Structure formats: structure tokens, C-alpha cells
Amino acid sequence: MKHKLCLLPLLCLFLTANAQEKTIPNKDGTSPKNTLTPKVAIGDTVPDILITGISNLSLNWTSRSTVHLSDFKGKLLIIDFWATWCAPCRAMIPKMDSLQRVFGDKIIFLPVSYESKATVTAVLDQVRKQQPFDLPEVTGDKSLQLLFPHRELPHYVWIDSKGVLRATTGFEQVTPLNIRRMLKDPAGNTGLRQKQDVRISYDNQKPLFIGGNGGSGGTLRYHSLLSGVQEGIGGGMNISAPDSLGQRFTVRNSPLIWLARLAFADHNRWFPSARVRLDSKDSLNMNSKLTGQAYGDWLKAGNGWCYELQVPPSLRTSAFAIIREDLDRLFPAYSIITEQRTVPSLVLIRTSENDKLKSSGAERKVDVGPYACHLHNAPLSALMMRLERQYLQNSPLPIADGTGYTGMVDLDLEARLSNLDALNKELAKYDLQFIEKPYPAEILVIRDKPTLKP
């Protein structure tokens, strides 16, 4: 409670300076659950309900404490729903008083509050000290807010001289020009902007947008989140195609090694197991060779994570740097970096100086499948990438291109690409071969950060 009391003065000041509408909370601070359903539509005749709790109202020279809506016929009635805690509402009181004096008996402003008379009177007395006004007041209202449901304050209901609902608006529409238009031709095009007052379920004690709290999150432009395992959504990594809203980077139900792979997936990089080193005492918690239910149980034992980053277009080029910064914050015990190391590798080399790869320049074709590879006027990297990321992804050695060949190639291989012997047999037609030898490689390293001694 102390936290809320400290914030209120700042909030009221902000609202006064920016003239923003305020939302009506439930008593527990949550938003009401229902979508607003107006009881009276624009153009309908308003029901002749009884209004109680009125003070400072005189009709036909008679003071009234109760009144029917029909008693206002012959005048433009503007009902002002407000509350004492709403700064824009309080700012409108002297403005309404001025407009009432300008238009005289052609209109009547009727301020309506759900709060008690004592609460309202105490605030209005303070307002009068700064600027005197003379308006009627309805307090403790229950009937009018049911007839004209709303979510934000101030809320204005415009009822013409015949008792027909013509508009519901915000405070910015309450102007001399709009009042003149309404008095002249209430059924015509008055130019009033109707208020879109939507009610969405929101609990300020729960995370925004999670579980539909505050809406679906369709307007979300940036978020970064981390959670444990969430059953039912599978596992894996995904980088969405960039669009007008930006881009999204996701890892679902995977160990830390996959979050690290995502963080360094920029520049078309990929780090299969052969390019990863876990130099940590917790390495058994970062990756596992288990399968099936045993793997799922291992993930749920505190070793699995869900991570997502969504960025707007302006941050798209910084996304991977943001992911790396996130991991540094979220897993402070570890250093996740890449290093250049010379390690035993599976290197594609040329076995002669004869150029059997040069493309004839035909139309480009890239067709790489599990049992064949057909490249025409394409780079050799098209094959190497598929081998490392898919067909030879379980190789204990990193895959590397040591040919130094930079031109476009024509290459037709008929072999199971996951079978190194069969692949080498086909590559021999082009004087190519995979051999094992030390070779420079970029390695993804997860290591423990040094512990600072006291």
C-alpha cells in the first residue's frame, strides 16, 4: 500500500500535464472481466430512469434531490462521469461551468460520480477555492453507470433535447463548436468522435499479456523472456523471417547449449556438437545424450529452458548482441564466447590441381537431399552447410572446407550424404576428399567464470 500511495501524486501530475483519460479499477485493483456492452445504442431513446443522490440542481425554479431523465427534455444533456482521483476530470469542472454559462438554459451539464457525497464534497470544496463554479452533482451513482457502461474517465454522454442518445465521447470533444453543432442538428453529422471504450480483463498482480492478461499481446513490439520447461509445445530453435513488426528468436524446452547456439547464430554461423566445448563443472546440466522420456525428465529436472526475444525493426541488427547480453545476465556463473582454435577436423580438400568443379554457367540449381546433391552454378558452401547442419551433424569432428575454391561449381553426387565413405567415393570424381587433420575452427565455449575470493 505504501508503494501505491507514493506513486499517486506522480500519476496525477502526469495525467494533468498530458490530459490523459483514467481507467476505473475494481476495488482490488484489477480490471473488470467483461467486454463493455452498451445498454443504449447511439440513436436510441434513453430509458426514463430515476436519478437519486442529486445536489445543487434546480429545474423550473424548484430544487430537486431526485429527477427522471425525462425531466431534462428540451435541453441538451451532457452527463459527465468522473471521479475525485481523476485529474483530467477535476480540470474539466471549471470548463463545464464556463460552457454552462455560455449556453445558458439550452444545455445542462450533469457531473456523476460513483463515490460518496462526503468524498466528492471534500474535493469540490478544494476546487472551488481555486475557481468558483455552480454545477449540479450526482454522488453514489449506481443506475447511470449501468445504463452507460464505460471503462475510462472522464466519460461524456450526449443526450439531445428529445431524449435520444447522440454520442459518448472523451473530454476533448466537449467544445463550444461541438455543442453548437449538436444544438443545431443533433441527428446530423455533428463531427463528434465517438469514444471507443473497450474493457479487457487485466490483473495488475499478474504479468502483462501472459494468459491473456491485458489482451493478446498483438501490439507487442519488444520482449525478452526466460522460463523453465513448458510441456506441450515441443522443443527446438526458431528464427522467424523479419517483417514489418521486426523479428523473433526462440528456443523451446532445450538445455543451455541451445541458448548459446542461438546467441551466436549471426553471420550464418552454426555450432554443432563438434564445435562446442563445455569447460564447466556443470557441463552435465548443459547438454545430454539421453533420449525419449529420460531426456524429457532430465530437462524438467532444471536443465531445460524456454527463451524468446522479439525486437522491432530498429533493433534487428542488434538482436544477437541482445541475446548474448541476456545470457550474461540470466546465467551469470558462465562465460559464453567463441574462440578460434586449431582442432582435429574433417576437412574437404582437393586431391589435384585439375579444376573439375568450374560451372558451365547454366541456371543456378541447389538440390541437396539425404541421398544426392546437385549443384549447378552454385557455391560449394551450399553443400558444406547442409553437411555440417544436417547430414554430418553428429560427426565428432568439425566439418571444414579446405579447398580454397571460391568460384561457382557444377557438382552431381549420388550417395547417402551421412555415409562418409560413400560420399568420398562420389567426391573423388571431382578430385575432392574429406580427410582428418588439424584445422582452424571457431569453437563455441561455455566455461565457468572465475570466483572472486573475498
C-alpha positions in Angstrom: 0.0 0.0 0.0 2.8 2.4 0.8 4.1 1.9 -2.8 0.8 2.9 -4.3 0.5 5.9 -2.1 3.9 7.2 -3.2 3.0 6.8 -6.8 -0.3 8.5 -6.8 0.9 12.1 -6.7 3.2 11.5 -9.6 0.5 9.8 -11.6 -2.0 12.6 -11.1 0.7 15.2 -12.1 1.4 13.2 -15.2 -2.3 12.9 -16.1 -2.8 16.6 -15.6 0.1 17.6 -17.8 -0.9 15.2 -20.5 -4.6 15.4 -20.2 -5.0 11.6 -20.4 -8.1 9.6 -19.5 -8.0 7.4 -16.4 -9.2 3.8 -16.1 -11.7 2.8 -13.5 -10.2 -0.1 -11.4 -12.1 -2.7 -9.3 -11.7 -2.3 -5.6 -8.9 -4.9 -5.6 -7.0 -3.0 -8.4 -7.9 -5.4 -11.2 -9.8 -4.7 -14.3 -13.4 -5.9 -14.7 -13.8 -9.1 -16.6 -16.5 -8.3 -19.2 -16.4 -6.6 -22.5 -18.5 -3.5 -22.4 -22.0 -3.9 -23.8 -23.8 -0.6 -24.1 -27.4 -0.8 -22.8 -28.4 2.1 -25.1 -27.1 2.4 -28.7 -26.5 5.7 -30.4 -29.8 6.9 -31.9 -31.9 5.1 -29.3 -34.3 6.9 -26.9 -32.8 6.8 -23.4 -34.9 4.9 -20.8 -36.6 7.3 -18.3 -34.8 6.1 -15.2 -34.9 7.8 -11.8 -31.7 9.5 -10.7 -31.1 9.9 -7.0 -28.3 11.5 -4.9 -28.5 14.9 -6.7 -27.5 18.1 -5.1 -27.4 21.7 -6.3 -30.0 21.1 -9.1 -32.8 23.5 -9.8 -35.4 22.7 -12.6 -38.2 25.1 -13.2 -37.1 27.2 -10.2 -37.5 24.1 -7.9 -34.7 22.5 -6.0 -34.6 18.7 -6.7 -32.8 15.8 -5.0 -34.3 13.2 -7.4 -35.1 13.5 -11.0 -36.1 11.4 -14.0 -34.1 11.7 -17.2 -37.3 12.9 -19.0 -37.2 16.0 -16.8 -34.2 17.2 -18.9 -36.1 17.1 -22.2 -36.0 20.3 -24.1 -32.3 20.7 -23.2 -29.1 19.2 -24.5 -28.0 17.0 -21.5 -24.3 16.2 -21.2 -23.6 13.6 -18.4 -20.1 13.8 -17.1 -18.9 10.6 -15.4 -16.0 11.4 -13.2 -14.1 10.6 -10.0 -12.2 12.6 -7.5 -8.9 10.8 -8.2 -9.0 11.6 -11.9 -7.0 14.8 -12.6 -8.5 15.4 -16.1 -11.9 15.1 -14.6 -11.2 17.7 -12.0 -9.7 20.0 -14.7 -13.0 19.8 -16.6 -15.2 21.1 -13.8 -14.5 24.8 -14.3 -14.5 24.4 -18.1 -18.0 22.8 -17.9 -19.1 25.7 -15.7 -17.9 28.2 -18.3 -19.7 26.4 -21.1 -22.9 26.2 -19.0 -22.8 29.9 -18.6 -22.2 30.5 -22.3 -25.1 28.3 -23.5 -27.5 29.0 -20.6 -30.7 27.0 -20.5 -30.1 25.3 -23.8 -27.9 22.7 -22.2 -27.2 21.2 -18.8 -24.1 19.5 -17.6 -24.7 16.8 -15.0 -21.5 15.5 -13.3 -22.0 12.0 -12.0 -19.7 10.1 -9.6 -19.9 6.6 -8.1 -18.1 8.0 -4.9 -19.8 9.1 -1.7 -21.1 12.6 -1.2 -18.6 13.2 1.6 -15.7 12.2 -0.7 -16.9 14.3 -3.6 -17.8 17.3 -1.5 -14.3 17.4 0.1 -12.6 17.5 -3.3 -15.1 20.0 -4.8 -14.6 22.4 -1.9 -10.9 22.4 -2.8 -11.6 23.1 -6.5 -14.0 26.0 -5.6 -11.2 27.7 -3.6 -9.2 28.0 -6.8 -12.1 28.7 -9.2 -15.8 29.0 -8.1 -18.3 27.1 -10.1 -22.0 26.3 -10.0 -23.0 22.8 -11.3 -25.3 20.1 -10.1 -23.8 16.9 -8.8 -24.8 13.2 -8.6 -23.0 11.1 -6.0 -23.1 7.5 -5.1 -24.4 6.6 -8.5 -25.3 3.1 -9.5 -28.1 3.4 -12.1 -26.5 5.7 -14.7 -23.2 3.8 -14.9 -25.2 0.6 -15.6 -27.1 2.4 -18.3 -24.0 3.9 -19.8 -21.1 1.4 -19.0 -17.6 2.8 -19.5 -14.0 1.9 -18.7 -12.2 5.3 -18.7 -12.8 8.6 -17.1 -13.9 11.2 -17.9 -16.7 9.8 -19.9 -19.4 12.1 -21.5 -22.8 11.0 -22.6 -24.7 13.4 -25.0 -28.5 13.2 -24.9 -30.4 15.6 -27.2 -33.5 17.6 -26.3 -35.8 14.8 -27.3 -34.1 12.2 -25.0 -32.2 10.5 -27.8 -28.6 9.3 -27.2 -26.4 11.0 -29.8 -22.8 10.4 -28.6 -20.4 9.1 -26.0 -17.1 10.9 -26.0 -13.9 11.8 -24.2 -13.2 15.3 -22.7 -11.5 16.6 -25.8 -14.9 16.6 -27.7 -16.6 18.9 -25.1 -16.0 22.2 -27.0 -18.2 25.2 -27.9 -18.1 24.3 -31.6 -19.4 20.7 -31.0 -22.1 21.9 -28.6 -23.3 24.4 -31.3 -23.4 21.7 -33.9 -25.3 19.4 -31.6 -27.8 22.1 -30.7 -28.3 23.0 -34.4 -28.7 19.5 -35.8 -28.4 16.7 -33.3 -29.4 14.0 -35.8 -27.0 15.2 -38.4 -23.2 14.9 -38.9 -22.0 16.7 -35.8 -18.4 15.7 -36.3 -18.2 14.2 -32.8 -15.7 11.4 -32.4 -17.3 8.5 -30.6 -15.4 7.1 -27.7 -14.1 3.6 -28.1 -14.3 2.4 -24.6 -13.2 -1.2 -24.5 -12.9 -3.3 -21.4 -10.2 -6.1 -21.3 -9.5 -8.3 -18.3 -6.4 -7.2 -16.5 -5.0 -8.0 -13.1 -2.1 -5.8 -12.1 -0.8 -8.5 -9.8 0.0 -10.8 -12.8 2.4 -10.4 -15.7 1.0 -8.3 -18.6 -0.3 -10.3 -21.6 0.6 -13.7 -20.0 -2.5 -15.9 -20.2 -4.4 -13.1 -22.0 -4.0 -10.7 -19.0 -4.5 -7.3 -20.6 -5.1 -8.7 -24.1 -3.4 -11.0 -26.5 -0.2 -9.0 -26.9 -0.9 -8.3 -30.5 0.6 -4.8 -30.1 3.8 -6.1 -28.5 7.0 -4.7 -30.1 9.7 -5.9 -27.8 10.1 -8.6 -25.2 12.7 -10.8 -23.7 11.7 -13.8 -21.6 13.1 -16.9 -19.9 11.2 -19.8 -18.4 11.7 -23.4 -17.4 10.2 -26.3 -19.4 6.7 -25.8 -20.8 5.1 -29.1 -21.7 3.1 -29.4 -24.8 5.0 -27.1 -27.1 7.8 -29.4 -28.2 11.4 -28.3 -28.3 13.8 -26.7 -30.7 15.1 -23.4 -32.0 13.4 -21.0 -34.5 14.4 -17.6 -36.0 11.4 -16.0 -37.7 11.5 -14.3 -41.0 11.8 -10.5 -40.5 8.7 -8.5 -41.2 7.2 -5.0 -40.6 7.0 -5.8 -36.8 10.6 -6.9 -36.5 11.9 -10.4 -35.8 11.5 -13.1 -33.2 14.2 -15.5 -31.8 13.0 -18.6 -29.9 14.4 -21.6 -28.1 11.8 -24.1 -26.6 12.4 -26.7 -24.0 16.1 -27.0 -24.6 19.3 -27.0 -22.5 21.7 -24.1 -22.1 23.8 -25.2 -25.1 20.9 -24.4 -27.4 20.5 -20.9 -26.0 24.2 -20.4 -26.6 23.9 -21.6 -30.2 21.1 -19.1 -30.8 23.2 -16.3 -29.3 25.9 -16.9 -31.8 23.8 -17.8 -34.9 24.5 -14.4 -36.5 26.6 -14.2 -39.7 25.0 -17.5 -40.8 27.0 -19.3 -38.1 26.1 -22.7 -36.7 27.8 -24.7 -33.9 27.1 -28.5 -33.9 28.3 -30.5 -31.0 31.8 -30.9 -32.6 32.2 -27.1 -32.4 31.1 -26.8 -28.8 33.3 -27.1 -25.7 31.7 -27.2 -22.2 34.6 -26.2 -19.9 32.4 -26.1 -16.8 31.8 -28.2 -13.7 28.1 -28.1 -14.6 28.6 -29.5 -18.1 26.3 -32.4 -17.3 23.5 -29.8 -16.8 24.1 -28.1 -20.2 23.7 -31.0 -22.6 22.6 -34.6 -22.6 22.8 -37.7 -24.8 19.6 -39.1 -23.3 16.6 -39.7 -25.5 12.8 -40.1 -25.2 11.2 -39.8 -21.7 14.6 -39.9 -20.0 15.6 -36.8 -21.9 12.3 -35.1 -21.0 12.7 -35.9 -17.3 16.3 -34.5 -17.5 15.0 -31.3 -18.9 12.3 -30.9 -16.3 14.8 -31.5 -13.6 16.0 -27.9 -14.0 18.1 -28.4 -17.1 15.6 -27.2 -19.8 14.8 -23.6 -20.8 12.5 -21.6 -22.9 13.8 -18.3 -24.2 12.5 -15.7 -26.6 13.5 -12.3 -27.8 11.3 -10.2 -30.0 12.7 -6.9 -31.4 11.3 -4.1 -33.6 12.9 -3.4 -37.0 15.1 -0.7 -35.4 16.9 -3.3 -33.2 17.0 -6.2 -35.7 20.7 -5.8 -36.4 21.4 -5.8 -32.7 19.3 -8.8 -31.8 22.1 -11.4 -31.4 24.1 -8.9 -29.2 21.0 -8.5 -27.1 20.6 -12.3 -26.7 24.3 -12.6 -25.6 23.7 -9.8 -23.1 20.6 -11.6 -21.8 22.5 -14.8 -21.3 25.3 -13.0 -19.4 22.6 -11.5 -17.1 20.5 -14.6 -16.8 23.4 -17.1 -16.4 26.0 -15.0 -14.5 28.0 -18.1 -13.4 29.1 -18.8 -17.0 31.1 -17.1 -19.7 29.7 -17.9 -23.2 32.1 -16.9 -26.0 33.6 -18.1 -29.3 37.3 -18.8 -29.8 39.5 -19.7 -32.7 41.2 -23.0 -32.1 43.1 -25.5 -34.2 41.4 -28.8 -33.6 41.2 -32.2 -35.3 38.7 -31.7 -38.1 37.1 -33.4 -41.1 38.4 -31.2 -43.9 37.4 -31.2 -47.6 40.5 -30.9 -49.8 41.3 -31.0 -53.5 43.4 -34.0 -54.5 44.7 -32.5 -57.7 45.1 -29.1 -59.4 42.7 -30.1 -62.1 39.6 -27.9 -62.0 36.7 -30.4 -62.3 34.4 -28.1 -60.4 34.1 -25.0 -62.6 30.5 -24.2 -63.5 29.4 -24.1 -67.1 27.4 -21.0 -66.2 23.9 -22.6 -66.6 20.9 -21.6 -64.5 21.6 -21.9 -60.8 20.3 -25.0 -59.1 20.7 -26.2 -55.5 19.2 -29.6 -54.7 20.7 -31.2 -51.7 18.9 -34.2 -50.1 19.8 -37.2 -48.0 20.8 -39.4 -51.0 22.0 -36.9 -53.6 23.4 -33.5 -54.2 23.0 -31.5 -57.4 24.7 -28.1 -57.6 24.8 -26.1 -60.8 26.3 -22.6 -60.9 26.2 -22.6 -57.1 28.9 -22.1 -54.4 30.5 -25.2 -52.8 29.3 -23.8 -49.4 25.7 -24.9 -50.3 26.9 -28.5 -49.8 29.1 -27.8 -46.9 26.4 -26.0 -44.9 23.9 -28.9 -45.4 26.6 -31.5 -44.4 27.5 -29.7 -41.2 24.0 -28.7 -40.1 22.2 -31.9 -41.2 23.8 -34.9 -42.7 27.1 -34.9 -40.8 25.8 -33.0 -37.8 26.7 -35.9 -35.5 30.3 -36.0 -36.7 32.7 -36.0 -33.7 34.9 -33.6 -35.7 34.1 -30.2 -37.1 33.4 -30.0 -40.8 35.6 -27.6 -42.8 36.2 -26.5 -46.3 39.9 -26.6 -47.1 39.6 -26.4 -50.9 40.0 -22.6 -51.1 37.7 -22.8 -54.1 35.7 -19.6 -54.5 34.0 -19.9 -57.9 30.7 -21.4 -58.8 30.6 -25.1 -59.2 28.7 -27.9 -61.0 28.5 -30.9 -58.8 26.4 -34.1 -59.0 26.7 -36.6 -56.2 24.7 -39.8 -55.9 25.4 -41.1 -52.4 24.0 -41.2 -48.9 25.4 -37.9 -47.6 25.5 -39.2 -44.0 27.9 -42.0 -45.1 31.4 -40.6 -45.2 32.8 -43.5 -47.2 30.1 -43.3 -49.9 30.3 -39.6 -50.0 34.1 -39.6 -50.5 33.7 -42.2 -53.3 31.4 -39.7 -55.2 33.6 -36.7 -54.4 36.6 -38.5 -56.0 35.0 -37.9 -59.4 35.8 -34.2 -58.8 39.2 -34.8 -57.2 37.8 -34.0 -53.8 38.1 -35.9 -50.5 37.3 -35.5 -46.8 40.3 -36.2 -44.6 41.1 -35.8 -40.9 43.6 -33.3 -40.0 44.1 -30.3 -37.6 42.4 -27.2 -38.9 41.4 -23.8 -37.6 37.8 -23.7 -36.3 35.6 -21.3 -34.5 34.5 -23.0 -31.3 31.6 -22.1 -29.0 32.8 -22.2 -25.4 30.8 -22.3 -22.2 33.1 -22.0 -19.2 32.8 -21.1 -15.5 33.5 -17.5 -14.6 36.3 -17.2 -12.0 35.0 -16.9 -8.5 36.2 -13.8 -6.8 37.8 -14.5 -3.4 36.8 -12.3 -0.5 
